[in-house]
Amino acid sequence: MVIDRIVLAFAGLMVLTSLSLAYWVSPYWLILAAFVGLNLFQAAFTGFCPLAMVLKKLGYRPGAAF
């Protein structure tokens, strides 16, 4: 699996987790979904993604975006 797909899968998992926790625990968990969305938005313009940097150091293959 390439870094791009891992980042997208992880971001999707975090959003779904945040929504689930907001529904069952506290609406404050929506802050996590907002953070993930803002991070994806800035990564689209800057190319800076902390998860992608960690995955690259772990030896995963880079994709087209990272």
C-alpha positions as CSV (number, residue, x, y, z in Angstrom):
1,M,0.0,0.0,0.0
2,V,1.3,3.5,-0.8
3,I,1.4,6.4,1.6
4,D,-1.4,8.3,-0.1
5,R,-3.9,5.5,0.4
6,I,-2.8,4.9,4.0
7,V,-3.2,8.6,4.8
8,L,-6.7,8.7,3.2
9,A,-7.8,5.5,5.0
10,F,-6.5,6.8,8.3
11,A,-8.2,10.2,7.9
12,G,-11.5,8.5,7.0
13,L,-11.2,6.2,10.1
14,M,-10.5,9.2,12.3
15,V,-13.6,11.1,11.0
16,L,-15.8,8.0,11.5
17,T,-14.4,7.4,14.9
18,S,-15.0,11.1,15.8
19,L,-18.6,11.0,14.6
20,S,-19.3,7.8,16.5
21,L,-17.8,9.2,19.7
22,A,-19.7,12.5,19.2
23,Y,-23.0,10.5,18.9
24,W,-22.5,8.2,21.9
25,V,-20.2,10.1,24.2
26,S,-19.9,13.9,23.8
27,P,-20.4,16.3,20.9
28,Y,-16.9,17.7,21.8
29,W,-15.5,14.8,19.8
30,L,-16.5,16.7,16.6
31,I,-13.4,18.9,17.2
32,L,-11.3,15.8,16.2
33,A,-13.3,15.6,12.9
34,A,-12.7,19.3,12.3
35,F,-9.0,18.9,13.0
36,V,-8.7,16.1,10.5
37,G,-10.6,18.0,7.9
38,L,-8.4,21.1,8.3
39,N,-5.2,19.0,8.2
40,L,-6.4,17.4,4.9
41,F,-7.2,20.8,3.5
42,Q,-3.8,22.3,4.3
43,A,-2.0,19.2,3.1
44,A,-3.7,19.6,-0.3
45,F,-2.0,23.0,-0.7
46,T,1.2,22.6,1.2
47,G,2.1,18.9,0.8
48,F,2.9,18.8,4.5
49,C,1.4,15.8,6.3
50,P,2.9,14.6,9.6
51,L,1.5,11.1,9.1
52,A,3.0,10.9,5.6
53,M,6.4,11.8,7.0
54,V,6.2,9.1,9.7
55,L,5.1,6.5,7.2
56,K,8.0,7.5,4.9
57,K,10.5,7.0,7.7
58,L,8.9,3.6,8.4
59,G,9.7,2.6,4.8
60,Y,6.3,2.7,3.0
61,R,6.4,3.6,-0.7
62,P,5.5,7.2,-1.5
63,G,2.6,7.8,-3.8
64,A,1.8,10.7,-6.2
65,A,0.8,13.2,-3.5
66,F,3.4,12.6,-0.8
